[in-house]
Amino acid sequence: MKCAIRLIGSMLIGLALVPGAAQAETVLRFSNWIPPTHPLTTNAFSVWAKKIETATKGRVKVNLTPPLGKPPAHYDLVKSGVADIAWGVHGYNIDRFTLEYGMMLPFYAKTATASSIAFWRTNEKFFAKAKEYAGVKLMGLDVHGPAMVFTTKKRIRTLADMKNLKIRIGGGIISDISKALNVTPFFAPAPKAYEVLSKGVADGIFFPAESVASFKIDKIIKNALIIPGGLYRSSNYIIMNQAKWNSLSKQDQAAINSVSGEALARLMGSVWDAADKVGHKAMQKNGINVYEVKGPFLAEMTKKLAHLEAAWIARAKKQGVDGRAALAFYKAEIAKLE
């Protein structure tokens, strides 16, 4: 009996000496509604997951799962604990997010990397106090590259050519831009892009260059209109369930923070920019007509969209945020980074 007790005691001591044995592995479920072959999945989410595992020395792992709900539902999926982590589009929940709208305004940035990092810094300096992410842990922010106008048939040479075109949009600022440019908006999540364009349900789409390849619309669209600085840059978030975050040790929280925040914004932005280059190559390969808004056309478009900035500044003020100062900071950071 004494021998058995000594043997069990030795086994417990040996187990205690094994690195990590005293701490159970935590697996976080990342509900991912983006296609598995999309650059965000392969080069951003998966890379970030690996960085978390490395930073925590294997104590925390992130498992990308099939979507646990529709794209607009992902904020609430995380808040309720159905998912531990998710990436979402601010424009899909415009009733919840006001301040992010300013980061999407037209003509501001050439690259997603600069604007994503500038977005995170602006949020930290100006927006955080508004507590728009109450109930979840904000892990990162990003914006995609400059949005363009793609059409399946009609080539747009003037603002008048856009009138009444049925354009697929995602919501938020894109709805306001559509109204100002007199197009007929057709709401559909990004994964439905191929379907609505191939079936002729929409005449065109507002998208960044990366989407041409990522959503396989390169064989459908015929024309691509470049807007200097972007028609907009859709803003997005990565969040974690607050209770799940609180359950992690301080050590693991610090480790995860070291690869999140601005570091995550930089990662996401760089992936968007690389994907834009792939999209431009796909356009060239498929003989898509690519041309740029300039001269009187650009002047008229700028005038038509000018009211968006003033309106957002007024809304931001109601949330106790100096929108004018925030935009000045945002644009200055972009200029430094670009």
C-alpha positions as CSV (number, residue, x, y, z in Angstrom):
1,M,0.0,0.0,0.0
2,K,2.8,2.4,0.9
3,C,4.6,1.6,-2.4
4,A,1.4,2.4,-4.3
5,I,1.0,5.7,-2.5
6,R,4.7,6.6,-3.1
7,L,4.2,5.7,-6.8
8,I,1.1,7.9,-7.2
9,G,2.9,10.7,-5.4
10,S,5.8,10.4,-7.8
11,M,3.5,10.5,-10.8
12,L,1.8,13.7,-9.6
13,I,5.1,15.4,-8.9
14,G,6.3,14.4,-12.4
15,L,3.2,15.7,-14.0
16,A,3.6,19.0,-12.1
17,L,7.0,19.4,-13.6
18,V,5.8,19.1,-17.2
19,P,5.6,22.6,-18.7
20,G,2.1,23.7,-19.1
21,A,0.6,20.7,-17.4
22,A,-0.9,22.8,-14.6
23,Q,-2.7,25.0,-17.0
24,A,-5.5,23.8,-19.2
25,E,-5.4,24.7,-22.9
26,T,-8.0,27.3,-23.9
27,V,-9.6,27.0,-27.3
28,L,-11.4,30.1,-28.7
29,R,-14.0,29.6,-31.4
30,F,-13.6,32.2,-34.2
31,S,-16.8,32.2,-36.2
32,N,-15.7,33.0,-39.7
33,W,-18.3,33.8,-42.4
34,I,-15.6,34.8,-45.0
35,P,-14.9,32.1,-47.6
36,P,-12.0,29.7,-46.5
37,T,-10.0,30.7,-49.5
38,H,-10.3,34.5,-49.0
39,P,-7.0,36.3,-48.1
40,L,-8.5,37.4,-44.8
41,T,-9.0,33.8,-43.8
42,T,-5.7,32.4,-45.0
43,N,-3.3,35.4,-44.5
44,A,-4.9,37.4,-41.6
45,F,-7.2,35.4,-39.3
46,S,-5.1,32.2,-39.5
47,V,-1.9,34.1,-39.0
48,W,-3.3,36.0,-36.1
49,A,-4.5,32.8,-34.5
50,K,-0.9,31.4,-34.9
51,K,0.5,34.5,-33.3
52,I,-1.8,34.1,-30.3
53,E,-0.8,30.5,-29.9
54,T,2.9,31.4,-30.1
55,A,2.6,34.4,-27.7
56,T,0.8,32.3,-25.1
57,K,3.2,29.4,-25.5
58,G,0.3,27.2,-26.6
59,R,-1.9,27.9,-23.7
60,V,-4.5,29.7,-25.9
61,K,-5.5,28.5,-29.3
62,V,-7.9,29.9,-31.9
63,N,-10.1,27.6,-33.9
64,L,-11.6,29.1,-37.1
65,T,-15.1,27.6,-37.3
66,P,-17.8,27.7,-40.0
67,P,-20.1,30.7,-39.5
68,L,-22.3,30.4,-36.5
69,G,-24.8,32.9,-37.9
70,K,-25.3,35.4,-40.7
71,P,-22.7,38.2,-41.3
72,P,-24.7,41.0,-39.6
73,A,-25.3,38.8,-36.5
74,H,-21.7,38.3,-35.5
75,Y,-21.4,41.1,-33.0
76,D,-24.3,39.7,-31.0
77,L,-23.0,36.1,-31.5
78,V,-19.8,37.2,-29.7
79,K,-21.6,39.3,-27.1
80,S,-23.9,36.5,-26.1
81,G,-21.1,33.9,-26.1
82,V,-22.3,31.8,-29.0
83,A,-18.9,32.6,-30.6
84,D,-15.8,33.6,-28.7
85,I,-14.3,35.8,-31.5
86,A,-15.6,37.2,-34.8
87,W,-14.7,39.7,-37.5
88,G,-17.5,42.0,-38.5
89,V,-18.4,44.9,-40.7
90,H,-19.5,48.1,-39.0
91,G,-21.8,49.0,-41.9
92,Y,-23.9,45.9,-41.2
93,N,-24.8,47.3,-37.7
94,I,-25.2,51.1,-38.4
95,D,-27.5,51.5,-35.4
96,R,-24.7,50.4,-33.1
97,F,-21.7,52.3,-34.6
98,T,-21.6,56.0,-35.4
99,L,-18.0,57.0,-34.9
100,E,-16.5,54.5,-37.3
101,Y,-18.4,56.2,-40.2
102,G,-15.9,59.0,-40.2
103,M,-13.1,56.5,-41.0
104,M,-14.9,55.5,-44.2
105,L,-15.4,58.9,-45.8
106,P,-14.4,59.3,-49.5
107,F,-11.0,60.3,-50.9
108,Y,-8.9,59.8,-47.7
109,A,-6.4,57.1,-48.3
110,K,-4.5,55.1,-50.9
111,T,-3.7,52.0,-48.8
112,A,-5.5,49.9,-46.3
113,T,-2.4,49.5,-44.2
114,A,-2.0,53.2,-43.5
115,S,-5.8,53.8,-42.9
116,S,-6.2,50.7,-40.7
117,I,-3.3,51.7,-38.4
118,A,-4.6,55.3,-38.4
119,F,-8.0,54.0,-37.6
120,W,-6.8,52.2,-34.5
121,R,-4.8,55.2,-33.3
122,T,-7.8,57.5,-33.8
123,N,-10.1,55.1,-31.9
124,E,-7.6,55.0,-29.0
125,K,-7.3,58.8,-28.9
126,F,-10.9,59.9,-29.6
127,F,-13.5,57.2,-29.8
128,A,-12.8,54.8,-27.0
129,K,-14.4,57.0,-24.4
130,A,-17.8,56.6,-26.2
131,K,-17.7,52.9,-25.3
132,E,-19.3,51.7,-28.5
133,Y,-17.9,48.2,-27.8
134,A,-19.5,47.8,-24.4
135,G,-20.0,44.1,-23.6
136,V,-17.2,42.8,-25.7
137,K,-13.4,43.1,-25.9
138,L,-12.2,45.0,-28.9
139,M,-9.2,43.2,-30.4
140,G,-8.6,45.1,-33.6
141,L,-9.9,47.4,-36.3
142,D,-9.3,47.6,-40.0
143,V,-10.5,49.1,-43.3
144,H,-10.2,47.6,-46.7
145,G,-8.5,49.3,-49.6
146,P,-10.0,52.2,-51.7
147,A,-13.4,51.2,-53.0
148,M,-14.1,51.3,-56.7
149,V,-17.2,51.2,-58.9
150,F,-17.6,48.0,-61.0
151,T,-20.3,47.5,-63.7
152,T,-21.2,44.5,-65.7
153,K,-22.2,46.4,-68.9
154,K,-22.4,50.2,-68.7
155,R,-19.2,52.2,-68.8
156,I,-19.4,55.3,-66.5
157,R,-17.9,58.5,-67.9
158,T,-19.9,61.1,-66.0
159,L,-21.9,61.3,-62.8
160,A,-25.1,61.3,-64.9
161,D,-24.1,57.8,-66.2
162,M,-24.6,56.4,-62.7
163,K,-28.2,57.6,-62.3
164,N,-30.6,54.7,-61.5
165,L,-28.0,52.0,-61.9
166,K,-28.8,49.2,-59.5
167,I,-25.7,48.8,-57.3
168,R,-25.0,46.1,-54.7
169,I,-24.1,47.8,-51.4
170,G,-23.2,46.7,-47.9
171,G,-24.9,49.4,-45.8
172,G,-23.8,52.3,-43.6
173,I,-22.0,55.1,-45.4
174,I,-22.3,53.2,-48.7
175,S,-26.1,53.8,-48.5
176,D,-25.5,57.5,-48.1
177,I,-23.0,57.6,-51.0
178,S,-25.5,55.7,-53.2
179,K,-28.2,58.2,-52.5
180,A,-25.9,61.2,-53.2
181,L,-24.8,59.7,-56.5
182,N,-28.4,58.8,-57.5
183,V,-27.8,55.1,-57.9
184,T,-30.4,52.5,-56.8
185,P,-28.9,50.6,-53.9
186,F,-29.4,46.8,-53.6
187,F,-28.3,45.4,-50.2
188,A,-26.6,42.0,-50.1
189,P,-23.8,40.6,-48.0
190,A,-20.4,40.4,-49.8
191,P,-20.5,36.6,-50.2
192,K,-23.6,37.1,-52.4
193,A,-21.7,39.4,-54.9
194,Y,-21.2,36.7,-57.6
195,E,-24.9,35.6,-57.4
196,V,-26.4,39.1,-57.7
197,L,-24.1,40.2,-60.5
198,S,-24.2,37.0,-62.6
199,K,-28.0,36.8,-62.5
200,G,-28.3,40.5,-63.4
201,V,-30.0,41.4,-60.2
202,A,-27.5,44.2,-59.9
203,D,-25.9,46.3,-62.6
204,G,-22.7,46.8,-60.6
205,I,-21.1,46.8,-57.2
206,F,-19.1,49.1,-54.9
207,F,-16.0,47.0,-53.9
208,P,-12.3,47.3,-53.3
209,A,-10.0,45.8,-56.0
210,E,-9.3,42.6,-53.9
211,S,-12.9,41.5,-54.2
212,V,-12.6,41.0,-58.0
213,A,-10.5,37.9,-57.3
214,S,-11.7,37.0,-53.8
215,F,-15.4,36.8,-54.8
216,K,-14.6,35.6,-58.3
217,I,-16.4,38.3,-60.2
218,D,-13.5,38.9,-62.6
219,K,-15.4,37.1,-65.4
220,I,-18.6,39.0,-64.8
221,I,-17.6,42.7,-64.6
222,K,-16.6,44.6,-67.6
223,N,-15.7,48.1,-66.3
224,A,-13.8,49.3,-63.2
225,L,-13.8,52.9,-62.1
226,I,-11.0,54.1,-59.8
227,I,-11.8,57.0,-57.4
228,P,-8.6,58.7,-56.0
229,G,-8.4,57.9,-52.2
230,G,-11.4,55.6,-52.5
231,L,-15.1,56.0,-52.8
232,Y,-15.0,54.7,-49.2
233,R,-13.1,52.2,-47.2
234,S,-15.4,49.8,-45.3
235,S,-14.4,49.6,-41.7
236,N,-14.4,46.4,-39.7
237,Y,-13.8,45.0,-36.2
238,I,-12.4,41.9,-34.5
239,I,-14.0,41.3,-31.0
240,M,-13.9,38.7,-28.3
241,N,-16.5,37.7,-25.8
242,Q,-15.9,39.7,-22.6
243,A,-16.4,36.9,-20.2
244,K,-14.1,34.7,-22.2
245,W,-11.4,37.4,-22.1
246,N,-11.9,37.9,-18.4
247,S,-11.4,34.1,-17.9
248,L,-7.9,34.3,-19.3
249,S,-4.9,34.8,-17.0
250,K,-3.3,38.3,-16.9
251,Q,-0.2,36.7,-18.5
252,D,-2.2,35.4,-21.5
253,Q,-4.2,38.6,-21.8
254,A,-0.9,40.6,-22.1
255,A,0.5,38.1,-24.6
256,I,-2.7,38.4,-26.8
257,N,-2.7,42.1,-26.5
258,S,0.9,42.2,-27.8
259,V,-0.2,40.7,-31.2
260,S,-3.6,42.6,-31.3
261,G,-4.5,46.3,-31.4
262,E,-2.2,48.2,-33.7
263,A,-0.3,45.1,-34.6
264,L,-3.4,43.4,-35.8
265,A,-4.5,46.6,-37.7
266,R,-1.1,46.5,-39.5
267,L,-1.5,42.8,-40.3
268,M,-5.1,43.2,-41.6
269,G,-4.2,46.3,-43.6
270,S,-1.2,44.6,-45.3
271,V,-3.4,41.6,-46.3
272,W,-6.0,43.9,-47.8
273,D,-3.3,45.8,-49.8
274,A,-1.7,42.6,-51.1
275,A,-5.1,41.3,-52.1
276,D,-5.8,44.6,-54.0
277,K,-2.7,43.9,-56.1
278,V,-4.0,40.5,-56.9
279,G,-7.4,42.0,-57.9
280,H,-5.7,44.5,-60.2
281,K,-3.8,41.7,-61.9
282,A,-7.1,39.8,-62.4
283,M,-8.7,42.9,-64.0
284,Q,-5.7,43.2,-66.4
285,K,-5.8,39.5,-67.2
286,N,-9.5,39.5,-68.0
287,G,-9.4,42.7,-70.1
288,I,-11.6,44.7,-67.8
289,N,-11.7,48.4,-68.7
290,V,-10.0,50.3,-65.9
291,Y,-10.2,54.1,-65.8
292,E,-10.0,56.9,-63.2
293,V,-12.3,59.6,-62.1
294,K,-10.6,63.0,-62.7
295,G,-11.2,66.5,-63.9
296,P,-14.8,67.8,-63.9
297,F,-16.1,64.3,-63.1
298,L,-14.0,64.2,-59.9
299,A,-14.9,67.8,-59.0
300,E,-18.6,67.0,-59.3
301,M,-18.4,63.8,-57.3
302,T,-16.4,65.6,-54.6
303,K,-19.1,68.3,-54.4
304,K,-21.9,65.7,-54.3
305,L,-20.3,63.9,-51.3
306,A,-19.0,66.9,-49.3
307,H,-22.0,67.0,-47.0
308,L,-21.2,63.5,-45.5
309,E,-18.2,64.9,-43.5
310,A,-20.1,67.8,-42.0
311,A,-23.0,65.5,-41.1
312,W,-20.8,63.0,-39.4
313,I,-19.0,65.7,-37.4
314,A,-22.4,66.8,-36.0
315,R,-23.3,63.3,-35.1
316,A,-19.9,62.7,-33.4
317,K,-20.4,65.8,-31.3
318,K,-23.6,64.3,-29.8
319,Q,-21.4,61.4,-28.5
320,G,-19.0,63.8,-26.9
321,V,-16.3,63.4,-29.7
322,D,-14.7,66.2,-31.5
323,G,-15.1,64.9,-35.0
324,R,-13.2,67.6,-36.7
325,A,-10.2,67.0,-34.6
326,A,-10.5,63.2,-35.0
327,L,-10.6,63.5,-38.8
328,A,-7.6,65.9,-38.8
329,F,-5.7,63.4,-36.7
330,Y,-6.8,60.4,-38.8
331,K,-5.7,62.1,-42.1
332,A,-2.4,63.3,-40.6
333,E,-1.6,59.7,-39.4
334,I,-2.5,58.4,-42.9
335,A,-0.2,61.0,-44.5
336,K,2.7,60.0,-42.1
337,L,2.2,56.3,-42.8
338,E,1.8,56.5,-46.5
